[in-house]
Amino acid sequence: MKAFTLITLFFVLSSFASSGNYKPVKEAETTVLICTGKYSKRYHNSQCRGMKSCKGDKKKVSLSEAKKMGLTACGYCYK
């Protein structure tokens, strides 16, 4: 009975995936913190100690937006 159930489940799922109606769920956009200071080069998570030295304003942006701005991951919070 287990084998029959598993085989049936496999065929149902594989037919659903190949039917063209399958759409992957879009992942939620990750939000990061950036410092708007003159020499800022990194993006941070909300718990990062590196944001303490921020001389400008702190701003929340999407991860993709931070990368488009040329910022890279902080060494403290993204090891």
MODELLER restraints for C-alpha pairs under 7 A, 6 or more apart:
rsr = mdl.restraints
at = mdl.atoms
rsr.add(forms.Gaussian(group=physical.xy_distance, feature=features.Distance(at['CA:16:A'], at['CA:22:A']), mean=6.74, stdev=0.5))
rsr.add(forms.Gaussian(group=physical.xy_distance, feature=features.Distance(at['CA:29:A'], at['CA:62:A']), mean=6.37, stdev=0.5))
rsr.add(forms.Gaussian(group=physical.xy_distance, feature=features.Distance(at['CA:30:A'], at['CA:62:A']), mean=5.71, stdev=0.5))
rsr.add(forms.Gaussian(group=physical.xy_distance, feature=features.Distance(at['CA:30:A'], at['CA:63:A']), mean=5.51, stdev=0.5))
rsr.add(forms.Gaussian(group=physical.xy_distance, feature=features.Distance(at['CA:31:A'], at['CA:60:A']), mean=6.44, stdev=0.5))
rsr.add(forms.Gaussian(group=physical.xy_distance, feature=features.Distance(at['CA:31:A'], at['CA:61:A']), mean=5.59, stdev=0.5))
rsr.add(forms.Gaussian(group=physical.xy_distance, feature=features.Distance(at['CA:31:A'], at['CA:62:A']), mean=4.42, stdev=0.5))
rsr.add(forms.Gaussian(group=physical.xy_distance, feature=features.Distance(at['CA:31:A'], at['CA:63:A']), mean=5.65, stdev=0.5))
rsr.add(forms.Gaussian(group=physical.xy_distance, feature=features.Distance(at['CA:32:A'], at['CA:43:A']), mean=6.26, stdev=0.5))
rsr.add(forms.Gaussian(group=physical.xy_distance, feature=features.Distance(at['CA:32:A'], at['CA:44:A']), mean=5.66, stdev=0.5))
rsr.add(forms.Gaussian(group=physical.xy_distance, feature=features.Distance(at['CA:32:A'], at['CA:45:A']), mean=5.37, stdev=0.5))
rsr.add(forms.Gaussian(group=physical.xy_distance, feature=features.Distance(at['CA:32:A'], at['CA:60:A']), mean=5.68, stdev=0.5))
rsr.add(forms.Gaussian(group=physical.xy_distance, feature=features.Distance(at['CA:32:A'], at['CA:61:A']), mean=5.61, stdev=0.5))
rsr.add(forms.Gaussian(group=physical.xy_distance, feature=features.Distance(at['CA:32:A'], at['CA:62:A']), mean=5.94, stdev=0.5))
rsr.add(forms.Gaussian(group=physical.xy_distance, feature=features.Distance(at['CA:32:A'], at['CA:63:A']), mean=5.79, stdev=0.5))
rsr.add(forms.Gaussian(group=physical.xy_distance, feature=features.Distance(at['CA:33:A'], at['CA:43:A']), mean=5.69, stdev=0.5))
rsr.add(forms.Gaussian(group=physical.xy_distance, feature=features.Distance(at['CA:33:A'], at['CA:44:A']), mean=5.01, stdev=0.5))
rsr.add(forms.Gaussian(group=physical.xy_distance, feature=features.Distance(at['CA:33:A'], at['CA:45:A']), mean=5.96, stdev=0.5))
rsr.add(forms.Gaussian(group=physical.xy_distance, feature=features.Distance(at['CA:33:A'], at['CA:46:A']), mean=6.51, stdev=0.5))
rsr.add(forms.Gaussian(group=physical.xy_distance, feature=features.Distance(at['CA:33:A'], at['CA:58:A']), mean=6.65, stdev=0.5))
rsr.add(forms.Gaussian(group=physical.xy_distance, feature=features.Distance(at['CA:33:A'], at['CA:59:A']), mean=5.59, stdev=0.5))
rsr.add(forms.Gaussian(group=physical.xy_distance, feature=features.Distance(at['CA:33:A'], at['CA:60:A']), mean=4.64, stdev=0.5))
rsr.add(forms.Gaussian(group=physical.xy_distance, feature=features.Distance(at['CA:33:A'], at['CA:61:A']), mean=6.31, stdev=0.5))
rsr.add(forms.Gaussian(group=physical.xy_distance, feature=features.Distance(at['CA:34:A'], at['CA:42:A']), mean=6.85, stdev=0.5))
rsr.add(forms.Gaussian(group=physical.xy_distance, feature=features.Distance(at['CA:34:A'], at['CA:43:A']), mean=4.91, stdev=0.5))
rsr.add(forms.Gaussian(group=physical.xy_distance, feature=features.Distance(at['CA:34:A'], at['CA:44:A']), mean=6.28, stdev=0.5))
rsr.add(forms.Gaussian(group=physical.xy_distance, feature=features.Distance(at['CA:34:A'], at['CA:58:A']), mean=5.79, stdev=0.5))
rsr.add(forms.Gaussian(group=physical.xy_distance, feature=features.Distance(at['CA:34:A'], at['CA:59:A']), mean=5.36, stdev=0.5))
rsr.add(forms.Gaussian(group=physical.xy_distance, feature=features.Distance(at['CA:34:A'], at['CA:60:A']), mean=6.41, stdev=0.5))
rsr.add(forms.Gaussian(group=physical.xy_distance, feature=features.Distance(at['CA:35:A'], at['CA:54:A']), mean=5.81, stdev=0.5))
rsr.add(forms.Gaussian(group=physical.xy_distance, feature=features.Distance(at['CA:35:A'], at['CA:56:A']), mean=5.88, stdev=0.5))
rsr.add(forms.Gaussian(group=physical.xy_distance, feature=features.Distance(at['CA:35:A'], at['CA:57:A']), mean=5.73, stdev=0.5))
rsr.add(forms.Gaussian(group=physical.xy_distance, feature=features.Distance(at['CA:35:A'], at['CA:58:A']), mean=4.72, stdev=0.5))
rsr.add(forms.Gaussian(group=physical.xy_distance, feature=features.Distance(at['CA:35:A'], at['CA:59:A']), mean=6.33, stdev=0.5))
rsr.add(forms.Gaussian(group=physical.xy_distance, feature=features.Distance(at['CA:36:A'], at['CA:56:A']), mean=4.93, stdev=0.5))
rsr.add(forms.Gaussian(group=physical.xy_distance, feature=features.Distance(at['CA:36:A'], at['CA:57:A']), mean=5.28, stdev=0.5))
rsr.add(forms.Gaussian(group=physical.xy_distance, feature=features.Distance(at['CA:36:A'], at['CA:58:A']), mean=6.37, stdev=0.5))
rsr.add(forms.Gaussian(group=physical.xy_distance, feature=features.Distance(at['CA:37:A'], at['CA:54:A']), mean=6.60, stdev=0.5))
rsr.add(forms.Gaussian(group=physical.xy_distance, feature=features.Distance(at['CA:37:A'], at['CA:55:A']), mean=5.41, stdev=0.5))
rsr.add(forms.Gaussian(group=physical.xy_distance, feature=features.Distance(at['CA:37:A'], at['CA:56:A']), mean=4.03, stdev=0.5))
rsr.add(forms.Gaussian(group=physical.xy_distance, feature=features.Distance(at['CA:37:A'], at['CA:57:A']), mean=6.83, stdev=0.5))
rsr.add(forms.Gaussian(group=physical.xy_distance, feature=features.Distance(at['CA:41:A'], at['CA:71:A']), mean=5.04, stdev=0.5))
rsr.add(forms.Gaussian(group=physical.xy_distance, feature=features.Distance(at['CA:41:A'], at['CA:72:A']), mean=6.45, stdev=0.5))
rsr.add(forms.Gaussian(group=physical.xy_distance, feature=features.Distance(at['CA:42:A'], at['CA:71:A']), mean=4.91, stdev=0.5))
rsr.add(forms.Gaussian(group=physical.xy_distance, feature=features.Distance(at['CA:42:A'], at['CA:72:A']), mean=4.78, stdev=0.5))
rsr.add(forms.Gaussian(group=physical.xy_distance, feature=features.Distance(at['CA:42:A'], at['CA:73:A']), mean=5.40, stdev=0.5))
rsr.add(forms.Gaussian(group=physical.xy_distance, feature=features.Distance(at['CA:42:A'], at['CA:74:A']), mean=5.28, stdev=0.5))
rsr.add(forms.Gaussian(group=physical.xy_distance, feature=features.Distance(at['CA:43:A'], at['CA:66:A']), mean=6.74, stdev=0.5))
rsr.add(forms.Gaussian(group=physical.xy_distance, feature=features.Distance(at['CA:43:A'], at['CA:71:A']), mean=6.14, stdev=0.5))
rsr.add(forms.Gaussian(group=physical.xy_distance, feature=features.Distance(at['CA:43:A'], at['CA:72:A']), mean=6.06, stdev=0.5))
rsr.add(forms.Gaussian(group=physical.xy_distance, feature=features.Distance(at['CA:43:A'], at['CA:73:A']), mean=5.29, stdev=0.5))
rsr.add(forms.Gaussian(group=physical.xy_distance, feature=features.Distance(at['CA:43:A'], at['CA:74:A']), mean=5.80, stdev=0.5))
rsr.add(forms.Gaussian(group=physical.xy_distance, feature=features.Distance(at['CA:44:A'], at['CA:73:A']), mean=6.63, stdev=0.5))
rsr.add(forms.Gaussian(group=physical.xy_distance, feature=features.Distance(at['CA:44:A'], at['CA:74:A']), mean=5.68, stdev=0.5))
rsr.add(forms.Gaussian(group=physical.xy_distance, feature=features.Distance(at['CA:44:A'], at['CA:77:A']), mean=6.46, stdev=0.5))
rsr.add(forms.Gaussian(group=physical.xy_distance, feature=features.Distance(at['CA:45:A'], at['CA:77:A']), mean=6.36, stdev=0.5))
rsr.add(forms.Gaussian(group=physical.xy_distance, feature=features.Distance(at['CA:48:A'], at['CA:76:A']), mean=6.92, stdev=0.5))
rsr.add(forms.Gaussian(group=physical.xy_distance, feature=features.Distance(at['CA:48:A'], at['CA:77:A']), mean=5.57, stdev=0.5))
rsr.add(forms.Gaussian(group=physical.xy_distance, feature=features.Distance(at['CA:50:A'], at['CA:76:A']), mean=6.93, stdev=0.5))
